Amino acid sequence: MALDPGGILAWLIVGLVAGFLASHLVSGHGFGVLGDILVGIVGAFLGGLVASLLGFGGSAGLLGTIIVAFIGAVVLLLVLHALAPGRARARGI
């Protein structure tokens, strides 16, 4: 996705949807709009990296991007839980 205004809007939407779904799956609640967007965007980068390492490159459209971002966001949240389990629970992550 490009970083033109439409591309930025698409990244925000992908980040929000993926972050919202991942945070609810992993911790049972969301982190607010900005927190979910941040988790989703970081998850998109992480998911894209993992997908390219596994040979799943190319464009998969909006739904494919959301799925990859969701998987990356879930992995990100699970790693955060593993690295700081007590701290994550205290903050509600």
Secondary structure as UniProt FT lines:
FT   HELIX           5..27
FT   HELIX           32..53
FT   TURN            54..55
FT   HELIX           61..83
FT   HELIX           85..91
//
